[in-house]
Amino acid sequence: MRPSLAGLDRRQAIERLTALWALNEAGLGGLIHALRVPFTGILVGSTAVVLMTLLAFFAERPARELLKATVVVLLVKAAASPHTPLPAYVAVAFQGVAAALVFGGVRSIRLGGLLLGLLALWQGAAQKLLTMTILYGKSLWEAVDAVGHWLLDKLGAAEGGPTPTGWFLFFYLGYYTLAGLATGWLAGSIPAEIARELERPPPAEEPVTEVVPPLPSGGRKRWWRRTPFKTGVVLGLLLLVLVWRQPGGAGWAKGLRVFARAGAVIGLWMLVARPLGAALLRRFRRREEPVYGREVARTLEELPALRRQAVAAWRHGRRVKGPRRWRRFLVELIVRALSGVDKEDTV
């Protein structure tokens, strides 16, 4: 049974939640990183699931509203963070379409949230594994096996059972599965908590003198966080493992083939896939902006106020420790957005 939200404008609630989702995709990751919140990637993905579940909760036709919100979020993301890599757009589109399919066929908010949490987190894990496999080939997994067997031998572990690669995938996917289950449970339970909070007086305002961190442009990552550096580190480690496994010319030859493969994949991505994806994104924007232009403009106007509310909500919950602080922050931010707390005086 859904909790009562009598007196709340559901259309306005959908618009505010769409704006929060856009903030999550276009800048909340950078904002919570500036606030020193750990596990930024998982939290951004989990927050998107919670917001999509709330959109389905408020909408009379969840599938239609979720698809519309997905288009608006993609357009806002392109406008607010123009340097965002293309895989990020793919992830948002996948999550939005998955949410529309799930809530278009599942009436239970709790069950739908659980399914969406698993799908969204699995998608993030699968995208990373697929990218690594395409870029480095089977040599990456051979290296993982070689190092794993060496460690097992040093520890005196018996042979047999799953390979080190199998254990790595088990724990890696298990981690994302647990995160997906936790996210789905939160997404399914949070509408009732939001309903209770909306019946209480608005949260107390606390003046904040610090400057709110600006939205990241997407093109100013520190050098050690950029893809070329991380790719070079992995390639260097792969070369060391290959030479260690096959001393002499054979190891170097295999290592050079790995380098050549990675170079070819990066070249194809830079020269073919990325320009093609950028062209498709521009075409998508030209086609959809005339239809959703007003929604996008309103959302962009709301982003600065929502970011101030996010800072105020995070600092207001500073007495809550551990993972509960993120839940407290998320609930208060959503309540602030839905109840129309004074945007200019929030911080």
N, C-alpha and C positions, 0 to 999 in steps of 0.2 A: 504494500500500500504506500502510495506516495505521500510525503508530508504536505500539509496545507501551506500555501504561500498566498493567502488571500490578501488582496490589496496591492500586490506587486505587479507591475506592468511587465508581462512576459516578453513582449516585443523589445522593450528597452533592455530587459535582462539579457536577451539574446545578443543585442548589439554590444552591450558592455562585455559580455563573456567573449565575443569574437575579438573585441579590442584587446582583452587580456591575453587571448591566445596569440594575437599578432605581436603583442609586447613580448611574450615568451619566446617567440621565434625570431623577432627582430632585435631584441636587446636585453631581455631578462637574463640570458646566460652571461653576458658581459657584466651586467649589474650585480648579480649574485657572486660572480668571481671577484668583483671589486669589494664586495662585502665579506670576502673570505669564507664563503660557504663551500664545504667540500663536496665532491662527487657532482660537479656541475652538470656534466653530460646526462647522467641518469636522472637528475632532478628536473632538468628541462624537459626530457622526454616524459617523465611521470606527470609533470604539471600539465603538459599538453593533453594527456589522457584524461586527467581530472576535468579539465575545461571542456573537452569534447563530450564527456559524459554529462556534465551539467547542461551543455547545449541540448543534448538529447532529452534531458529531464524537462527543460522548459518548453521545448518545441512541440507543437501539435503534430507536425510531420517531420520527425527527426532526420530521416534520410535527406530530404530536400534541404532543410536548414543547414545540415552539416556540410553538404556539398557546396552550398552558397558560401558558408563561412570559410571553407577551404580555399575557394577562389579569392575571397577578400584577403585572407591571411597571406596567400602567395603574392598578391599584388602589393600589399603593404610591405612584405619582406623585401620584394624587389626594389621598392621605392626607398625604404629606410636603410637597407643594407645592400647596396648595389653590388658589392664585391663578394657576396655570399657564394660559396662554391655550389655548383650544380647538384651534387648529391644531396645537399641539404634541402633543395626544392623537391627532389624525388622523395625524400623521407617524409616531408610535410604532406605531399600529395598522397602518398601511400597511406599515411595515418588517417587523413581525412576521408579517403574512399573506404578504407577498412571500417572506420567508425560509422559511415553511412550504411554500409552493408550489414554490420552487426546490429545497429539499433533500428535498421529498417526491418529486420526479421526477428529481433528479440525484444519482447516487451518489458522484461525485467531489467531495471537499471543496474541492480547488483550483478546479475549474470552478464549483462552486456559490458559493464565496466571491467569485470574480470577477464572476459574474452579479449577486449580491446587492449587491456594492460599487457597481456601475454603477447598478442600480435605485434604491438608497437615495440616492445622491448626485444622480441625475437627479430624483428626487422632490423633494428639497429645492430644487433650482434651478427646477423647473417650478412649485412652490408659490409661490415668490417672484415669478416672472414673472406668474403668473395673478393674484396679489393686486394687483400694480401695475397690470395691465391693467384689472381690474374697478374699481379705485379711481379711476384717472385717465383711463381711456379711451384712444382712439387719439391724443388730444392729446399724451400723453407721448411716443409714438414719433415723432409729427410734430416735436416739439421736439428730440428726439435727432437726427433727420435734419437739421433746420435748423442746429443747432450744428455737427454733423459736416460738412455742406457748407461752412459758413463757414470752419471750420478747414482743410479741404482746399483751399479757394480761397486762403486766406492762405499756405498752403504751396506753392501753385502746382501742385497735383496735378491730373492730367487727369480729366475727367469720364468716366463710364461705370463698369461693373463693379458690384459689390454696393453697396447703399446703406449709409450709416453705421449704420442700424438692423441691417442684415444683418451688418456687421462686429462690432457690439456683441454680437449673439446668438451669432455664431460663437465669439468669444473667451470670452464668458460660459459658454456650454455646453461649450466646449472645456476651460475650466478645471475645471469639475465632472466632465467625462469623464476627464481625467487624474487628478483626485483619486479618482474611482471606481475606475479601473484600479489605482492605487497601493494603495487600500484593499483591493480584492479580492485583489491579490497578497499583501499582508500577511496578510489573513484566511486565505488558503489555505495559507500557509507556516508560520503561527505554531503550529499544533498540534504539529508535529514539534519545534519549538524548546521548547515547553512540556514535552513529554515528556522531552527531554534535561535541562532544568533541574530537573525533579522528581526525577531520579536523583542530583542533586548534593546536598550538605548545604544546609540552609535558609540564606537570606541573613543576613549578619551584622546584628545589631541595633545601632542607633545612637540613643542618647537624644536627644530633641528637646525643648527647653525652651519653644519658642514654642507659643502656643495654636493649636489647629487651627481654621481658619475654620468658622463654623457653616453649616449648610445654608441656602441662600437661601430666603426665603419666597415669592419670585415677585412680591411687591407693593412692593418697595423699590428699584426701578431709579432710577438718577440721572435728573434731569429731561431731560438731553440724549439719553438712551437710550430714552425713552418714546415710544410710537407717536404720540401727538398732536404732539409736537415735531417728529419726523422727517417726519410727514405735512405739517405746516405749512411746513417748509423746502422740501420738494419742490413744494408748491403755490405758494410764493413764487417759486421758480426758474421754474416753468412760466409764471406770470403775466409775469415779466420777459421770457422768450423770446417769448411770444405778442405782447406789446406791441412788442417790438423788431422782430418780423417784420411786424406790421401796425400801424404807428403810428396813433394816433387812436382813435376809438370802436370800430372793428372789433376791434382787439386786446384792448381792455378788455372788450368784450362776450363775446368767446370765453373770456377768462380767467375772467370771472364764471360762465360756464356750466360751466367746469371745477370751480370752487369749489362750485357748486350740485350738480354730479354727485357730487363727493367727499362733500359733506355728506349727500346722500341715501343714498349707499352706507353711510356710517358710521352714519347713523340706522337704516337697515334692519338693520345688523349689531348695533347696540346694543339695539334694541327688539324685534327678531324673531329673528335667527339665534342670537345669543348666549344669550338666555333659553331658546330651544328646545334648543340644544346642551347647556346646563347641565342642563336637565330630563332629556334623554336620558342624560347622564352619571350623574345621580343614580339613574335607573332601572337603568342598567347596574350601578352599585355595589350597589344593593339586591338585585339578582338574583344577582350573582356573589360577593359577600362571604360569604354563608353557605357557599358551596361551597369557596372558597379562603381562608377566614378564617385558618386556621392557617398556611398558607404566607405570607400577607401579614404576620401578626404576627411570624413568625420572621425574615422579611426586614427588617422595620422594626427589630427588635432588633439585627440585624447591621450596619445602616448606620453607626452611630458607629464601630465597630471597623474596618470597611472604609475609612472616611474616614481614620482614623489610619494604616492600612496604606498608603493612597494617598499621604499626605504623606511617610511614611518611604520608600516606593519612589521617589518623585520626588527626594528629597534624596539618596538613596543613589546615584542615577545622575548626580549633578551633574558628574562628570568627563567624561561623554559629551556632546559638543556637537552642535548642529544637530538635524535631524529624527531622527537615530538615538537621541537622548535619549528621545523619546516612545515609540519602539519598546521601548527598554530599560525604561522605566517601566512600560509596559503588560505586558510579559512578567513583570517582577518582581512587579507587583501581582497578576496572575493566579496566579503560583506561590505567593505568600504566602497567597492565599485558598484555593487548593486543598490546600496542604500543612498548613494549620492552624497557621501561625506564631502564637505567643502573642499574642493580640489586645490584651491590656491593657498588655503591656510593649513593644509594637512601637515606640512613640514615647516 
